[in-house]
Amino acid sequence: MLSTHLTNKSKLLISVAALSSLVATDMAFAQSSIQDEIVVTARKKNESLQDVPLSVSSFSEALLEDANIFDVSELSDFTPGFQQQQAFGRDGDRPVIRGTSNILISEGKVGIFVDGVPFIGDSSSLDFSGFRNIEVIRGPQSAVYGRGTLSGAINYVTRDIPEEFGGRVSATVAEHGQYEAYGRIGGEIAEGLRGSIAGKYYKFGGDYQNELTGEDLGQETISFNTALEYDASENLSMGIRYIYAEDDDDHYAIALQDSSANNCFQEESRGYFCGTVQAPDSFTLSTPNILNPGLQRKSHRVIANVDYELDNGYDVTGLFGFTDINERSGADQSFNGSSPLFITSAFVCSAFIPDCLFGASAFEDSAGIDRQAFSGELRLSSPQENSFRWQVGGFIFDNETKGTDYGLAQTEFGYDSIGGVSNTRNYAAFGGMEYDLSDAFTAGVELRYASDKISTSEGASYRLGDYFADAADPDRIITGSGVEQSETFDSLLPRITLDYKLNDDTLLYGVVSKGNSPGGFNSIDAPKTSFEEETLWNYEAGVKTQINNLRFNLTGYYIDYSDQVLTSTFTSGPGSSTPGAVNSFSDNVGDTEIWGVELDTQIDFSDQFSLLATYGWTDAKFTNGLNSDQAYLIGGVACQDVDLNSPTAGECAVAGDITGQRSPLVSEHQLTISADYRNAFGSNGMEWFARADYLYRSSFFAQVHNLAESGDSNKINLNLGIENDTFKVQLWAKNVLDDDSVQGILRYVDFAAPELNGATQRAFAVTPSSRRQFGATVSANF
């Protein structure tokens, strides 16, 4: 296990200064030679990866294939400073870049983009086959990419459509019932007009089964992608892309570590687990009474661009996106098949609870949402070959998410109401300029003014008889949940860069940037109905060097993170759209200080053999903050429901102090070592290749208490194959050692257990890692 290296901050600063870096890393896995130039679009223009003064990891299409990187969770394994947990299957991404914790679900901390256009919704089922490369940009990107990029952005870059018709087909067969089939074709349709079409079918039977029903916990996706590109003249080009995806997943694999495992804080509190949480070996989920358990999601996305180069060399660019998502989900929110009931008497149910249906648990929950979003960006850029370069532009974004009538049910708490409507409207003006002070020294500044209006309103009402035929009063109207709430968050977001070309092989640079994530609202029955904006200042400097067969990039950074938002759980009351269900609410828990180092190196020992390594160290700790759950845990029942900010909080405020605690879901160490070897195979242009990847992630804590943790993760992936310009066969194995460290830990409650000290006991919902898997992939170009 990697232990406590680099914990002395003064040594870190001395080391970084010596290398002219308080840094940001750039990582790119070259498949052939370090000397091959890698082009990225991290600043919305084409630049060499080694020359861009930002921290970017670039994954080419060839690397994604050779390393068998299938989704964003696997992508994070190869990216220092980036972690991704998926506690709820493919519904609820939780990306964390540079220690900016994301306990449950948030779209405000790491932004996802396709060709610079915001990608709305979960990206965990996004097909990697359609992209030329994927760029993970670390550090705040608010000045350039705008909202939702507090700590970084991921940009998926589509491939250009070739003039000559051609395409690709591939097929994969693997353990655990995994099957994939992919195909694409494209080329010139008419003069100046090119088109492409692609489709993919993916089926995964599942690593695990539901012990209660014997059914697999698997996934299925059908996706379709078509695009047109048109060069109307030498100066005018435009393109449009349509992406359709249909996901049909079984219930996600999750199990409750119940209160019987608790081993600490049981004398005066509700109990807790201290130590490494064990991966579950069985899963019992109550799904028979759930309408279509799992996830059913259909998404339509349109991405368009237009580029017009004026005669004087100035360039006008427009980027536009539209998203329409219909999502239905069903889950056993007890996580152990217990179907908890709060009302244990039929008499109490009928006499005191309006519309109570005795014996119907609200934990067997179904819900649906409809979501539509539009974004548009227009910018004007000066000629990029000038020593003084600039751009100005504007951006608009509009998103509406509303609950639907899917899954309405009558439970012990009465009839469900329809979930509320949330709206986000963002308007921004941005600009930037860059000046070459000399042949070696360049300074740049970027600035964005943004205004986010966040609002919520009541969900739709419905006539009882339209959904419940046996209702005693079918004409009664059930009103929707939610109340009118609205707030506007204005921000001014700068980024300043300095870069110095020490020589032809070495670039030194520094960055100061600000990121933000607007505040918002919780449900009306949550302990706190709103939360404030998060902001952070990021200070970094970097050195990038590439000499002959060696590339060595180093990163060091410091982040001052204010009003960090994390989430806690609560049980919904009778007024909620899902009464009795366990939900989350967001809360500003305090301020955080983050120090980090990111290292990337590659050496080509020969034309055949390359060795690559990346390392990330992230030290994220709270500098101040009060947490009510911490106060209850440490201070006992006397601190339950105490306002910690009150002058009379006394010892409870001391018990609730989280200063010095590590941020949850953040591993201190990440390490990747990859070896790639290839050589000729016969005399027909064929070559064989072998690749091995070692992936290490140190343990992370489940919550701010720093008690329950995941344990270290050690994985080895292997790949072996043969290929030429048109044909490729690949045999691969993931997680060869069958590492069973947990992927996600959700602090929860054990409703089936008796109360302890007058409160429901703590428990933990645990998501396992993927099991060992062997597979084969065959592909052909034509």
Secondary structure in CASP SS format (residue, H / E / C, confidence):
PFRMAT SS
TARGET T0000
AUTHOR 0000-0000-0000
METHOD secondary structure of the structure
MODEL  1
M C 1.00
L C 1.00
S C 1.00
T C 1.00
H C 1.00
L C 1.00
T C 1.00
N C 1.00
K H 1.00
S H 1.00
K H 1.00
L H 1.00
L H 1.00
I H 1.00
S H 1.00
V H 1.00
A H 1.00
A H 1.00
L C 1.00
S C 1.00
S C 1.00
L C 1.00
V C 1.00
A C 1.00
T C 1.00
D C 1.00
M E 1.00
A E 1.00
F C 1.00
A C 1.00
Q C 1.00
S C 1.00
S C 1.00
I C 1.00
Q C 1.00
D C 1.00
E C 1.00
I C 1.00
V E 1.00
V E 1.00
T C 1.00
A C 1.00
R C 1.00
K C 1.00
K C 1.00
N C 1.00
E E 1.00
S E 1.00
L C 1.00
Q C 1.00
D C 1.00
V C 1.00
P C 1.00
L C 1.00
S E 1.00
V E 1.00
S E 1.00
S E 1.00
F E 1.00
S E 1.00
E H 1.00
A H 1.00
L H 1.00
L H 1.00
E H 1.00
D H 1.00
A C 1.00
N C 1.00
I C 1.00
F C 1.00
D C 1.00
V H 1.00
S H 1.00
E H 1.00
L H 1.00
S H 1.00
D H 1.00
F C 1.00
T C 1.00
P C 1.00
G C 1.00
F E 1.00
Q E 1.00
Q E 1.00
Q E 1.00
Q C 1.00
A C 1.00
F C 1.00
G C 1.00
R C 1.00
D C 1.00
G C 1.00
D C 1.00
R E 1.00
P E 1.00
V E 1.00
I E 1.00
R C 1.00
G C 1.00
T C 1.00
S C 1.00
N C 1.00
I C 1.00
L C 1.00
I C 1.00
S C 1.00
E C 1.00
G C 1.00
K C 1.00
V E 1.00
G E 1.00
I E 1.00
F E 1.00
V E 1.00
D C 1.00
G C 1.00
V E 1.00
P E 1.00
F C 1.00
I C 1.00
G C 1.00
D C 1.00
S C 1.00
S C 1.00
S C 1.00
L C 1.00
D C 1.00
F H 1.00
S H 1.00
G H 1.00
F E 1.00
R E 1.00
N E 1.00
I E 1.00
E E 1.00
V E 1.00
I E 1.00
R E 1.00
G C 1.00
P C 1.00
Q C 1.00
S H 1.00
A H 1.00
V H 1.00
Y H 1.00
G C 1.00
R C 1.00
G C 1.00
T C 1.00
L C 1.00
S C 1.00
G E 1.00
A E 1.00
I E 1.00
N E 1.00
Y E 1.00
V E 1.00
T E 1.00
R C 1.00
D C 1.00
I C 1.00
P C 1.00
E C 1.00
E C 1.00
F C 1.00
G E 1.00
G E 1.00
R E 1.00
V E 1.00
S E 1.00
A E 1.00
T E 1.00
V E 1.00
A E 1.00
E C 1.00
H C 1.00
G C 1.00
Q E 1.00
Y E 1.00
E E 1.00
A E 1.00
Y E 1.00
G E 1.00
R E 1.00
I E 1.00
G E 1.00
G E 1.00
E E 1.00
I E 1.00
A E 1.00
E C 1.00
G C 1.00
L E 1.00
R E 1.00
G E 1.00
S E 1.00
I E 1.00
A E 1.00
G E 1.00
K E 1.00
Y E 1.00
Y E 1.00
K E 1.00
F E 1.00
G C 1.00
G C 1.00
D C 1.00
Y C 1.00
Q E 1.00
N E 1.00
E C 1.00
L C 1.00
T C 1.00
G C 1.00
E C 1.00
D E 1.00
L C 1.00
G C 1.00
Q E 1.00
E E 1.00
T E 1.00
I E 1.00
S E 1.00
F E 1.00
N E 1.00
T E 1.00
A E 1.00
L E 1.00
E E 1.00
Y E 1.00
D E 1.00
A C 1.00
S C 1.00
E C 1.00
N C 1.00
L E 1.00
S E 1.00
M E 1.00
G E 1.00
I E 1.00
R E 1.00
Y E 1.00
I E 1.00
Y E 1.00
A E 1.00
E E 1.00
D E 1.00
D E 1.00
D E 1.00
D C 1.00
H C 1.00
Y C 1.00
A C 1.00
I C 1.00
A E 1.00
L E 1.00
Q E 1.00
D C 1.00
S H 1.00
S H 1.00
A H 1.00
N C 1.00
N C 1.00
C E 1.00
F C 1.00
Q C 1.00
E C 1.00
E C 1.00
S C 1.00
R C 1.00
G C 1.00
Y E 1.00
F C 1.00
C C 1.00
G E 1.00
T E 1.00
V C 1.00
Q C 1.00
A C 1.00
P C 1.00
D C 1.00
S C 1.00
F E 1.00
T C 1.00
L C 1.00
S C 1.00
T C 1.00
P C 1.00
N C 1.00
I C 1.00
L C 1.00
N C 1.00
P C 1.00
G E 1.00
L E 1.00
Q E 1.00
R E 1.00
K E 1.00
S E 1.00
H E 1.00
R E 1.00
V E 1.00
I E 1.00
A E 1.00
N E 1.00
V E 1.00
D E 1.00
Y E 1.00
E E 1.00
L C 1.00
D C 1.00
N C 1.00
G C 1.00
Y C 1.00
D E 1.00
V E 1.00
T E 1.00
G E 1.00
L E 1.00
F E 1.00
G E 1.00
F E 1.00
T E 1.00
D E 1.00
I E 1.00
N E 1.00
E E 1.00
R E 1.00
S E 1.00
G E 1.00
A E 1.00
D E 1.00
Q C 1.00
S C 1.00
F C 1.00
N C 1.00
G C 1.00
S C 1.00
S C 1.00
P C 1.00
L C 1.00
F C 1.00
I C 1.00
T C 1.00
S C 1.00
A H 1.00
F H 1.00
V H 1.00
C H 1.00
S H 1.00
A H 1.00
F H 1.00
I C 1.00
P C 1.00
D C 1.00
C C 1.00
L C 1.00
F C 1.00
G C 1.00
A C 1.00
S C 1.00
A C 1.00
F C 1.00
E E 1.00
D E 1.00
S E 1.00
A E 1.00
G E 1.00
I E 1.00
D E 1.00
R E 1.00
Q E 1.00
A E 1.00
F E 1.00
S E 1.00
G E 1.00
E E 1.00
L E 1.00
R E 1.00
L E 1.00
S E 1.00
S C 1.00
P C 1.00
Q C 1.00
E C 1.00
N C 1.00
S C 1.00
F E 1.00
R E 1.00
W E 1.00
Q E 1.00
V E 1.00
G E 1.00
G E 1.00
F E 1.00
I E 1.00
F E 1.00
D E 1.00
N E 1.00
E E 1.00
T E 1.00
K E 1.00
G E 1.00
T C 1.00
D C 1.00
Y C 1.00
G C 1.00
L C 1.00
A C 1.00
Q E 1.00
T E 1.00
E C 1.00
F C 1.00
G E 1.00
Y E 1.00
D C 1.00
S C 1.00
I C 1.00
G C 1.00
G C 1.00
V E 1.00
S E 1.00
N E 1.00
T E 1.00
R E 1.00
N E 1.00
Y E 1.00
A E 1.00
A E 1.00
F E 1.00
G E 1.00
G E 1.00
M E 1.00
E E 1.00
Y E 1.00
D E 1.00
L C 1.00
S C 1.00
D C 1.00
A C 1.00
F E 1.00
T E 1.00
A E 1.00
G E 1.00
V E 1.00
E E 1.00
L E 1.00
R E 1.00
Y E 1.00
A E 1.00
S E 1.00
D E 1.00
K E 1.00
I E 1.00
S E 1.00
T E 1.00
S E 1.00
E C 1.00
G C 1.00
A C 1.00
S C 1.00
Y E 1.00
R E 1.00
L H 1.00
G H 1.00
D H 1.00
Y C 1.00
F C 1.00
A C 1.00
D C 1.00
A C 1.00
A C 1.00
D C 1.00
P C 1.00
D C 1.00
R C 1.00
I E 1.00
I E 1.00
T C 1.00
G C 1.00
S C 1.00
G C 1.00
V C 1.00
E C 1.00
Q E 1.00
S E 1.00
E E 1.00
T E 1.00
F E 1.00
D E 1.00
S E 1.00
L E 1.00
L E 1.00
P E 1.00
R E 1.00
I E 1.00
T E 1.00
L E 1.00
D E 1.00
Y E 1.00
K E 1.00
L E 1.00
N E 1.00
D C 1.00
D C 1.00
T E 1.00
L E 1.00
L E 1.00
Y E 1.00
G E 1.00
V E 1.00
V E 1.00
S E 1.00
K E 1.00
G E 1.00
N E 1.00
S E 1.00
P C 1.00
G C 1.00
G E 1.00
F E 1.00
N C 1.00
S C 1.00
I C 1.00
D C 1.00
A C 1.00
P C 1.00
K C 1.00
T C 1.00
S E 1.00
F E 1.00
E C 1.00
E C 1.00
E E 1.00
T E 1.00
L E 1.00
W E 1.00
N E 1.00
Y E 1.00
E E 1.00
A E 1.00
G E 1.00
V E 1.00
K E 1.00
T E 1.00
Q E 1.00
I E 1.00
N C 1.00
N C 1.00
L E 1.00
R E 1.00
F E 1.00
N E 1.00
L E 1.00
T E 1.00
G E 1.00
Y E 1.00
Y E 1.00
I E 1.00
D E 1.00
Y E 1.00
S E 1.00
D E 1.00
Q E 1.00
V E 1.00
L E 1.00
T E 1.00
S E 1.00
T E 1.00
F E 1.00
T E 1.00
S C 1.00
G C 1.00
P C 1.00
G C 1.00
S C 1.00
S C 1.00
T C 1.00
P C 1.00
G C 1.00
A C 1.00
V E 1.00
N E 1.00
S E 1.00
F E 1.00
S E 1.00
D E 1.00
N E 1.00
V E 1.00
G E 1.00
D E 1.00
T E 1.00
E E 1.00
I E 1.00
W E 1.00
G E 1.00
V E 1.00
E E 1.00
L E 1.00
D E 1.00
T E 1.00
Q E 1.00
I E 1.00
D E 1.00
F C 1.00
S C 1.00
D C 1.00
Q C 1.00
F E 1.00
S E 1.00
L E 1.00
L E 1.00
A E 1.00
T E 1.00
Y E 1.00
G E 1.00
W E 1.00
T E 1.00
D E 1.00
A E 1.00
K E 1.00
F E 1.00
T E 1.00
N E 1.00
G E 1.00
L E 1.00
N C 1.00
S H 1.00
D H 1.00
Q H 1.00
A H 1.00
Y H 1.00
L H 1.00
I H 1.00
G H 1.00
G C 1.00
V H 1.00
A H 1.00
C H 1.00
Q C 1.00
D C 1.00
V C 1.00
D C 1.00
L C 1.00
N C 1.00
S C 1.00
P C 1.00
T C 1.00
A C 1.00
G C 1.00
E H 1.00
C H 1.00
A H 1.00
V H 1.00
A H 1.00
G C 1.00
D E 1.00
I C 1.00
T C 1.00
G C 1.00
Q C 1.00
R E 1.00
S C 1.00
P C 1.00
L C 1.00
V C 1.00
S C 1.00
E C 1.00
H E 1.00
Q E 1.00
L E 1.00
T E 1.00
I E 1.00
S E 1.00
A E 1.00
D E 1.00
Y E 1.00
R E 1.00
N E 1.00
A E 1.00
F C 1.00
G C 1.00
S C 1.00
N C 1.00
G C 1.00
M C 1.00
E E 1.00
W E 1.00
F E 1.00
A E 1.00
R E 1.00
A E 1.00
D E 1.00
Y E 1.00
L E 1.00
Y E 1.00
R E 1.00
S C 1.00
S C 1.00
F C 1.00
F E 1.00
A C 1.00
Q C 1.00
V C 1.00
H C 1.00
N C 1.00
L C 1.00
A E 1.00
E E 1.00
S C 1.00
G C 1.00
D C 1.00
S E 1.00
N E 1.00
K E 1.00
I E 1.00
N E 1.00
L E 1.00
N E 1.00
L E 1.00
G E 1.00
I E 1.00
E E 1.00
N C 1.00
D C 1.00
T C 1.00
F E 1.00
K E 1.00
V E 1.00
Q E 1.00
L E 1.00
W E 1.00
A E 1.00
K E 1.00
N C 1.00
V C 1.00
L C 1.00
D C 1.00
D C 1.00
D C 1.00
S C 1.00
V E 1.00
Q E 1.00
G E 1.00
I E 1.00
L E 1.00
R E 1.00
Y E 1.00
V E 1.00
D E 1.00
F C 1.00
A C 1.00
A C 1.00
P C 1.00
E C 1.00
L E 1.00
N C 1.00
G C 1.00
A E 1.00
T C 1.00
Q E 1.00
R E 1.00
A E 1.00
F E 1.00
A E 1.00
V E 1.00
T E 1.00
P E 1.00
S C 1.00
S C 1.00
R C 1.00
R C 1.00
Q E 1.00
F E 1.00
G E 1.00
A E 1.00
T E 1.00
V E 1.00
S E 1.00
A E 1.00
N E 1.00
F C 1.00
END
